[in-house]
Amino acid sequence: MNANHHESSGLSRTQQITLRGPAELADALPFVLGFHPTDSVVLVALHGEHGRFGGRVRLGIPRSPREWASTADHLAECLVEGGARTGSRPDGIVVFLCQDPEPGETGRTVMERLRPFAQRLRTACGALDIPVYEALCITDGLYFSYCCPDQRCCPPDGTPLALSGTSVMAAAATYAGVQVRGSLRDMEARLKPRGGAGDEEQRAALDAAAASIVPRILEGAEAQGREEVREATLRLAREILRRFVNPKSPKSPNGLGGRPGAAGAPSTARPVRPLVPGRAVDATTTAADDAADDALITTDEAAALVIGLQDRVTRDRAAEWMEGWEGTAALRLWRVLARRCVTPYQEHAAAPLTLAGWTAWSTGDEPTARVALGLALDADPEYVFARLLHQACNEGLNPESLRSCLRSERDARAASEQKDPSPSRRVRMRATRRPGTPPTLKKPGRPTGGTGRRATAGVRPGGPATGRPGSGTPRHGGQRGSRSGR
């Protein structure tokens, strides 16, 4: 279960506005979260006499009503514990249930179907001595109140939501620069395989890449094979970053793009459309942009990067592309790779999704970061890097502390490689770029899952690569071998 708690809002940091009644609460929700929370239950903490917005938790609505009681207890505890960690226990809570009607349903049908869940949420909060001031169901362009008995303001057939951009909250959001990034469904779609005719080709490329790369990682003499794979993966990723910012540059025979000129960082060739404050992102526009990015990476390149990023050290060094033009291009690359993790390689998406979440958080896009990190934990609930980043992002920590750590380790590694190009480093020095390459961010690892010989630390030899380490025979079905620290 993955609850996003204690999320902060840029609006609350810049100015205060007063919301009066269920209508303005319903209209405010997308601006509080940064996106429209389709198929979600959201709890928002209120503090003080005037009900100041505080922490919040969001989770997908469980399909089975049998899960509603445990989910309600979990969400209430998360919200209260998150407030306790920051020294501010909630004085009240507002509950939102957001779900589109199924075929044949009306908005009122959805509201009545979710009524027992709303009641269970109110009971769970009350058990912690925190009242629920309002519980709203938002569906089919309407809102319904589970708390207000006055049919003059909350009729049983629902009340239409305010037109987009016309409310006091929308005006305040525009002034404060708060951005709404479309719906949660649209944001998740940018990070998931889309299905279609290309899936089989990508699956075959992933099979071939796993069969080729994993034995080199696991059985390379004196770790030489592992270092070669790391440097090859990072070199290919760097070339694709440059390809994103200069897509018209010719590709070399091995499919790598040209290098930028020596004058400095390249400018983005495909203009990044700025998010308009107070307005949702156009899903058609983002889909077109993603399709253009997909066209810049071949199936073989994507497969090599997905498999290569299962190595923890490689992934951590890739995390150093976190700001400036590199951060912008890297987020696009990690999205593409997440979309290429087709069945049965869904679990391999944890690495690019975590990198997408980190890059988004580092560049100030917290809503995208939470969505990406949540999907990473859906792909692999035990992925340590995603868990650490998810907790830090949701607790409102400043990513600059981690950025500083990455910069320091990058500089230390570069200085060490300059000072002592020992034989063990020669393969790496020939393959890597000029001094200033990024450092390894150490993360807690997990014990190896297999018996007998251990897999190399930090390596996730995923996919249908081999029946045993070193075998060149593909094993279809995408089962992973042993794995360790993420």
Residue pairs with C-beta under 8 A, 6 or more apart in sequence:
1 59
1 71
1 74
2 59
2 374
2 377
2 378
2 381
2 390
3 57
3 58
3 59
3 74
3 75
3 78
4 56
4 57
4 58
4 59
4 370
4 374
4 390
4 394
5 55
5 56
5 57
5 78
5 79
5 81
5 82
5 394
5 395
6 54
6 55
6 56
6 82
6 83
6 85
6 86
6 394
6 395
6 396
7 33
7 55
7 56
7 58
7 366
7 370
7 394
7 396
8 366
8 396
9 31
9 32
9 33
9 34
9 53
9 178
10 176
10 177
10 178
11 17
11 31
11 32
11 172
11 173
11 176
11 178
12 52
12 53
14 176
14 177
15 172
15 175
15 176
16 52
17 168
17 169
17 172
18 50
19 25
19 28
19 168
19 169
21 153
22 134
22 136
22 143
22 145
22 148
22 153
22 154
22 159
23 143
23 159
23 161
23 162
24 167
24 168
24 169
25 94
25 134
25 136
26 96
26 136
26 138
26 143
26 161
27 161
27 162
27 167
27 169
27 170
28 167
28 169
29 36
29 37
29 42
29 96
29 98
29 138
30 36
30 37
30 180
30 280
31 169
31 170
31 173
31 178
31 180
31 278
32 44
32 53
32 56
33 42
33 56
33 58
33 367
34 178
34 179
34 180
34 181
34 366
34 367
35 180
35 181
35 182
35 183
35 184
35 187
35 367
35 371
36 98
36 180
36 182
36 183
36 184
36 280
37 58
37 96
37 98
37 183
37 184
38 98
38 99
38 100
38 183
38 184
38 185
39 60
39 61
39 98
39 99
39 100
39 184
39 185
40 58
40 59
40 60
40 61
40 96
40 98
40 99
40 184
41 58
41 59
41 60
41 61
41 71
41 75
41 95
41 96
41 97
41 98
41 117
41 121
42 56
42 57
42 58
42 95
42 96
42 98
43 56
43 57
43 58
43 75
43 76
43 79
43 93
43 94
43 95
43 96
43 121
43 125
44 53
44 54
44 55
44 56
44 93
44 94
44 96
45 53
45 54
45 55
45 56
45 79
45 82
45 83
45 90
45 92
45 93
46 52
46 53
46 54
46 90
46 91
46 92
46 93
46 94
46 133
47 53
47 54
47 88
47 90
47 91
48 91
51 91
51 92
51 133
54 83
54 88
54 90
55 79
55 82
55 83
55 86
55 90
56 79
57 75
57 78
57 79
57 82
59 71
59 75
61 97
61 99
61 114
61 117
62 68
62 71
65 116
65 117
68 116
68 117
68 120
69 120
72 117
72 120
72 121
72 123
72 124
73 124
73 127
75 121
75 124
76 93
76 121
76 124
76 125
76 127
76 128
76 130
77 128
79 90
79 93
80 89
80 90
80 128
80 130
82 394
82 395
83 89
83 90
85 395
86 395
86 396
89 130
90 130
91 130
92 130
92 131
92 132
92 133
93 125
93 130
93 131
93 132
93 133
94 132
94 133
94 134
94 135
94 136
95 118
95 121
95 122
95 125
95 132
95 134
95 135
95 136
95 146
96 135
96 136
96 137
96 138
97 114
97 117
97 118
97 135
97 136
97 137
97 138
98 137
98 138
98 139
99 110
99 114
99 137
99 139
100 110
100 139
100 140
101 107
101 109
101 110
101 139
101 140
102 110
105 113
106 140
107 139
107 140
107 141
107 142
107 144
107 157
107 158
108 144
108 156
108 157
108 158
110 137
110 139
110 140
111 137
111 139
111 144
111 146
111 158
114 137
115 146
118 135
118 137
118 146
119 146
121 132
121 135
122 132
122 135
122 146
125 131
125 132
126 132
132 147
133 147
134 145
134 147
134 148
135 145
135 146
135 147
136 143
136 144
136 145
136 146
137 143
137 144
137 146
138 161
139 158
140 158
141 160
141 161
142 157
142 158
142 159
142 160
142 161
143 158
143 159
143 161
144 154
144 156
144 158
144 159
145 154
148 154
153 159
162 170
164 170
164 279
164 280
165 174
165 278
165 279
170 278
171 278
173 180
173 277
173 278
174 277
174 278
174 279
175 277
176 277
177 277
178 277
178 278
179 275
179 276
179 277
179 278
179 279
179 281
180 278
180 279
180 280
180 281
181 187
181 275
181 280
181 281
181 365
181 367
181 368
182 280
182 281
182 282
182 283
182 286
183 280
183 283
184 371
186 281
186 283
186 286
187 367
187 368
187 371
188 371
188 375
190 286
190 290
190 335
190 339
191 335
191 338
191 339
191 349
191 353
191 356
191 371
191 372
191 375
192 338
192 339
192 375
193 199
193 339
193 340
193 341
193 342
193 343
193 346
194 339
198 299
199 342
199 343
201 299
202 299
202 302
202 303
202 340
202 342
203 342
203 343
203 344
203 345
204 299
205 299
205 300
205 302
205 303
206 303
206 306
206 307
206 340
206 342
206 345
206 348
206 463
207 463
207 464
207 465
207 474
207 476
208 300
208 303
208 474
209 300
209 303
209 304
209 306
209 307
209 463
210 303
210 307
210 461
210 462
210 463
210 464
210 465
210 466
210 474
211 464
211 465
211 466
211 472
211 473
211 474
213 229
213 304
213 307
213 308
213 465
214 307
214 461
214 462
214 463
214 465
214 466
214 469
214 481
215 225
215 465
215 466
215 469
215 470
215 471
215 472
216 225
216 226
216 228
216 229
217 225
217 226
217 229
217 311
217 456
217 459
217 461
218 455
218 456
218 459
218 461
218 469
218 470
219 225
219 469
219 470
220 226
220 227
220 228
220 229
222 424
223 456
224 427
226 311
226 456
226 459
227 427
227 428
228 427
228 431
229 308
229 311
229 314
230 308
230 311
230 313
230 314
230 317
230 428
231 427
231 428
231 431
231 432
232 304
232 308
232 431
233 304
233 305
233 308
233 309
233 311
233 314
234 314
234 317
234 318
234 432
235 431
235 432
235 433
236 256
236 301
236 304
236 305
236 308
237 305
237 318
237 333
238 433
239 256
239 257
239 259
240 256
240 257
240 296
240 297
240 301
240 305
240 333
241 321
241 326
241 329
241 330
241 333
242 249
242 257
242 258
242 259
242 260
242 266
242 329
243 249
243 251
243 256
243 257
243 258
243 296
244 268
244 269
244 270
244 293
244 296
244 329
244 332
244 333
245 260
245 266
245 267
245 268
245 269
245 325
245 329
246 257
246 258
246 260
246 266
246 269
247 257
247 269
247 270
247 292
247 296
248 269
249 257
249 258
250 258
251 257
251 258
252 258
255 298
255 300
255 301
257 296
260 266
265 324
265 325
265 326
266 325
267 325
268 325
268 328
268 329
270 289
270 292
272 328
273 285
273 289
275 281
290 335
290 336
290 339
293 332
293 333
293 335
293 336
294 336
294 339
296 336
297 333
297 336
297 340
299 340
302 336
302 337
302 340
303 340
305 333
305 337
305 352
306 337
306 340
306 341
306 345
306 348
306 351
306 352
307 348
307 462
307 463
307 465
308 314
309 315
309 318
309 337
309 351
309 352
309 355
310 348
310 351
310 459
310 460
310 461
310 462
310 483
311 458
311 459
311 460
312 385
312 443
312 445
312 457
312 458
312 459
312 460
312 484
312 485
312 486
313 440
313 458
315 351
315 354
315 355
315 385
316 385
316 439
316 440
316 441
316 442
316 443
317 437
317 438
317 439
317 440
317 441
318 330
318 355
318 438
319 355
319 358
319 359
319 406
319 438
319 441
320 406
320 407
320 410
320 438
320 439
320 441
321 327
321 329
321 330
321 359
321 438
322 330
322 358
322 359
322 362
322 363
322 403
322 406
323 362
323 363
323 403
327 359
327 362
327 363
328 363
330 355
330 359
331 356
331 359
331 360
331 363
334 352
334 353
334 355
334 356
334 359
334 372
335 352
335 356
337 349
337 352
338 349
338 352
338 353
338 356
338 372
338 375
341 347
341 348
341 349
341 352
341 379
343 478
344 464
344 477
344 478
344 479
345 462
345 463
345 478
346 379
347 379
347 380
347 462
347 480
348 379
348 460
348 462
348 463
349 375
349 376
349 379
350 376
350 377
350 379
350 380
350 383
350 386
350 486
351 383
351 460
353 372
353 373
353 375
353 376
353 379
353 386
354 372
354 373
354 376
354 383
354 385
354 386
354 389
356 368
356 372
357 368
357 369
357 370
357 371
357 372
357 373
357 376
357 386
357 389
357 390
357 393
358 369
358 385
358 389
358 399
360 366
360 368
360 369
360 372
361 369
361 373
361 389
361 393
361 399
362 399
362 402
362 403
366 393
369 389
369 393
370 390
370 393
370 394
373 386
373 389
373 390
373 393
374 390
376 383
376 386
376 390
377 383
377 386
377 387
377 390
380 386
380 486
382 446
382 486
383 486
384 443
384 444
384 445
384 446
384 485
384 486
385 443
385 486
386 486
388 443
392 399
392 402
393 399
402 441
405 441
406 438
406 439
406 441
407 439
408 439
409 438
409 439
409 440
409 441
410 436
410 437
410 438
410 439
411 436
411 439
412 439
413 437
413 438
413 439
413 440
414 435
414 436
414 437
415 435
417 425
417 428
417 429
417 432
417 435
418 435
421 429
443 485
443 486
444 485
445 457
445 458
445 484
445 485
445 486
446 483
446 484
446 485
446 486
447 484
448 454
448 455
448 482
448 483
448 484
449 482
449 483
449 484
450 481
450 482
453 469
454 482
454 484
455 461
455 469
455 481
455 482
455 483
455 484
456 484
457 484
457 485
458 484
458 485
459 483
459 484
460 480
460 483
460 484
460 486
461 469
461 480
461 481
461 482
461 483
462 478
462 480
462 481
462 483
463 478
463 480
464 474
464 475
464 476
464 477
464 478
464 479
465 474
465 475
465 481
466 472
466 473
466 474
466 475
466 481
467 473
467 475
469 481
